[in-house]
Amino acid sequence: MKKQLEKLKNRKVIVLAAVVLLLGVSGYVMSGYVWQNQLGTARTGGPGETYPNMAAPDSQDGEKAIADKQGSEVSEVSGTPALGANANEVGAGSMTQVIEKPATKITTAGEPSTTTTVSQLSNIKRGWGLKRNSQHLQPEMPTSISTELSKYGAYWVGSPEQKVVYLTFDNGYENGYTNGILDTLKANNVKAAFFVTGHYLKSQPELIKRIVNEGHLVCNHTDTHPSLPDISDEQIIRELQIVEQEFEKITGNKGMKYLRPPKGEYSERTLAVTKELGYYNILWSLAMVDWVPMPGGSQEAYQSVMDNLHNGALILLHAVSKDTAGAMDRIIKDAKAQGYSFETLDDLVQS
């Protein structure tokens, strides 16, 4: 009887030990199940705790996914929902957040898209102005301005080492003097650039044809002559496209590559936008107020150019000026007599 009781007691101990062992294993399995379940939920973007270094299934390895997103700003945001590569992946907690910023990319077709941004560039308006000197030297220019212009392929002067000048005209409207100017250029075998507006193209198609046929450059001065920093990227594109399309309609020639910003006003943003459209911004190193009658007439126009002529001079004149038209022949002949040669904007950008 004693032996039976001892056997029974031993069995109880074994059963009890087995129960304890079974409960321990079950607890371990359950805790493991809960951890796996939380982990799986976080990875699929559902409710639950989010782990900052965890890559969601379609986020391309976490930090790499963030680094690969172009046109985005990365910032650490604590205590706010974290937006991953997939807009549906939202979790709570502290996580790297990708903040998408609107971006403007100018395509070859001239239409805006949203891949690379110029919208973060400075839009501080700069008005072009120069300080003359009486030594026939190039005007002084702050290095910061020259560097910015060079960065975006803009020109205001040529080489200081060469006795070369570049003749350009702004044609906003016709005042009856362009044919005479063209006659003078032809007689002196000089090529020039004419920056025209939309109005000029629409109202003077025959003059445009003559300018092209005689080997001069027709360049973009925008459709309506706005200050470019005052208008949006899309409006800039439209201003330039209208001129391009009208030019093609008249001449059959596609594309224009030189732009004179109206009023000489620009910003880093407008330089970038127009550069992406394939334009060189062309400013000037020598100009005068010749769009209104000059008190000294054609003699004043002549003297204003000759007194300020310098190596690499990029000359801006207005074809609406009777005074300029009357001085052109003397300016060209006397500049050549002083050893200057006349080259084109194509020569300038290729030098």
Buried (B, 14 or more C-beta within 10 A) or exposed (E): EEEEEEEEEEEEEEEEEEEEEEEEEEEEEEEEEEEEEBEEBBBEBEEBEBBEEBBBEEBBEBEEBBEEBEBBEEEEBEEEEBBBBEEEBBBBBEBBBBEEEEBBBBEEEBEBEEEEBBBEBEBEBBEBEBEEEEEEEBBEBEEEEEEBBEEBBBBBBBEEEEBBBBBBBBBBEBBEBBBBBBBBBBEBEBBBBBBBBBBBBBEBBEBBBBBBEEEBBBBBBBBBBBBBBEBEBEBBBBBBBBBBBBBEEBBEEEEBBBBBBBEBBBBBBBBBBBBBBBBBBBBBBBBBEBBEEBEEEBEBBBBBBBEBBBBBBBBBBBBBBBBBBBBBBBBBEBBBEEEBEBBBBEBBEEE
